[in-house]
Structures are given as C-alpha cells and as structure tokens.
C-alpha cells in the first residue's frame, strides 16, 4: 500500500471513530432516561389508566 493511501485511510478511520464514539456514548447514556429504567432490568409493568392529554 502506498504511503499516501495509508495515511489517508488512517485519517479517515480516525475521523469516523471520533464521530461515532460521542454518538454511541450519548445514545448509551441517554437510553435509560428515555426508557425510564436501565437497560437489562425489567420495566415496571404497572397498569395505569390512560390519561387525557389536555
């Protein structure tokens, strides 16, 4: 592999990694808040009467 191509591929890989790492971190951290429980624990299955949204 040519040196220029290798350097380009390394830069692209770093750019992709540095873009995806924060996205994955934010998704992992905010998922329990949106689910209202931690991933891997069972949800509280409480029957609640539907509420009117007015």
Backbone as CSV, one residue per row, in Angstrom:
resi,resn,N_x,N_y,N_z,CA_x,CA_y,CA_z,C_x,C_y,C_z
1,UNK,0.853,-1.173,0.000,0.000,0.000,0.000,0.892,1.227,0.000
2,UNK,0.537,2.181,-0.795,1.322,3.403,-0.864,1.216,4.181,0.437
3,UNK,2.240,4.933,0.722,2.284,5.691,1.965,1.164,6.727,2.029
4,UNK,0.915,7.414,0.916,-0.153,8.426,0.893,-1.522,7.799,1.124
5,UNK,-1.759,6.650,0.488,-3.036,5.970,0.664,-3.188,5.479,2.097
6,UNK,-2.117,4.973,2.664,-2.159,4.503,4.049,-2.466,5.658,4.997
7,UNK,-1.792,6.786,4.808,-2.048,7.961,5.658,-3.491,8.443,5.506
8,UNK,-4.000,8.416,4.283,-5.380,8.832,4.045,-6.354,7.902,4.748
9,UNK,-6.124,6.601,4.642,-7.016,5.631,5.285,-6.979,5.767,6.811
10,UNK,-5.812,6.042,7.365,-5.696,6.245,8.812,-6.474,7.483,9.228
11,UNK,-6.370,8.554,8.459,-7.108,9.784,8.778,-8.624,9.564,8.688
12,UNK,-9.057,8.850,7.663,-10.485,8.568,7.513,-10.977,7.717,8.681
13,UNK,-10.211,6.685,9.047,-10.604,5.818,10.162,-10.686,6.612,11.464
14,UNK,-9.733,7.488,11.705,-9.761,8.316,12.917,-10.962,9.251,12.910
15,UNK,-11.251,9.842,11.763,-12.389,10.757,11.662,-13.698,10.027,11.934
16,UNK,-13.850,8.856,11.348,-15.065,8.077,11.567,-15.179,7.668,13.027
17,UNK,-14.082,7.216,13.617,-14.113,6.802,15.023,-14.444,7.978,15.932
18,UNK,-13.830,9.117,15.687,-14.070,10.271,16.552,-15.471,10.838,16.345
19,UNK,-16.120,10.502,15.250,-17.502,10.907,15.041,-18.463,9.939,15.720
20,UNK,-18.192,8.654,15.605,-19.114,7.659,16.132,-19.004,7.451,17.639
21,UNK,-17.832,7.652,18.206,-17.662,7.433,19.658,-18.572,8.355,20.466
22,UNK,-18.603,9.662,20.225,-19.534,10.501,21.010,-21.001,10.157,20.774
23,UNK,-21.348,9.792,19.556,-22.734,9.431,19.264,-23.130,8.180,20.036
24,UNK,-22.265,7.172,20.017,-22.553,5.937,20.747,-22.606,6.199,22.249
25,UNK,-21.716,7.034,22.765,-21.704,7.357,24.190,-22.991,8.063,24.604
26,UNK,-23.401,9.043,23.830,-24.621,9.783,24.152,-25.835,8.867,24.093
27,UNK,-25.892,8.012,23.090,-27.020,7.082,22.977,-27.045,6.126,24.165
28,UNK,-25.889,5.629,24.582,-25.832,4.694,25.698,-26.193,5.370,27.016
29,UNK,-25.777,6.607,27.190,-26.039,7.317,28.438,-27.501,7.762,28.528
30,UNK,-28.089,8.195,27.420,-29.446,8.723,27.470,-30.520,7.654,27.319
31,UNK,-30.162,6.450,26.913,-31.174,5.402,26.722,-31.937,5.094,28.013
32,UNK,-31.294,4.921,29.175,-32.064,4.662,30.393,-33.038,5.794,30.737
33,UNK,-32.676,7.014,30.444,-33.571,8.129,30.753,-34.818,8.076,29.875
34,UNK,-34.654,7.709,28.625,-35.824,7.665,27.750,-36.677,6.429,27.999
35,UNK,-36.064,5.346,28.480,-36.815,4.136,28.786,-37.384,4.150,30.203
36,UNK,-36.887,5.042,31.035,-37.266,5.159,32.439,-36.815,3.941,33.264
37,UNK,-35.816,3.220,32.785,-35.179,2.150,33.546,-33.866,1.815,32.850
38,UNK,-32.987,1.141,33.571,-31.702,0.784,32.991,-31.857,-0.378,32.018
39,UNK,-31.004,-0.410,31.031,-31.019,-1.492,30.064,-30.633,-2.786,30.783
40,UNK,-31.372,-3.834,30.584,-31.088,-5.114,31.224,-31.959,-5.380,32.432
41,UNK,-32.588,-4.359,32.983,-33.513,-4.560,34.096,-34.929,-4.529,33.543
42,UNK,-35.790,-5.262,34.200,-37.162,-5.305,33.708,-37.868,-3.982,34.005
43,UNK,-38.753,-3.629,33.109,-39.514,-2.404,33.293,-40.604,-2.640,34.323
44,UNK,-40.985,-1.590,35.001,-42.096,-1.688,35.948,-43.383,-1.770,35.138
45,UNK,-43.990,-2.931,35.172,-45.210,-3.147,34.402,-46.419,-2.877,35.282
46,UNK,-46.674,-1.615,35.499,-47.792,-1.192,36.330,-48.908,-0.753,35.393
47,UNK,-50.086,-1.318,35.608,-51.229,-0.924,34.799,-51.704,0.444,35.252
48,UNK,-51.614,1.394,34.370,-52.056,2.744,34.656,-53.159,3.084,33.673
49,UNK,-54.222,3.661,34.175,-55.324,4.056,33.311,-54.843,5.129,32.339
50,UNK,-55.292,5.090,31.114,-54.903,6.129,30.158,-55.335,7.509,30.653
51,UNK,-54.502,8.466,30.419,-54.794,9.827,30.861,-55.104,10.695,29.664
52,UNK,-56.013,11.611,29.858,-56.378,12.526,28.786,-55.319,13.618,28.692
53,UNK,-54.862,13.889,27.488,-53.810,14.878,27.277,-54.420,16.218,26.877
54,UNK,-54.899,16.974,27.862,-55.462,18.271,27.518,-54.899,19.337,28.418
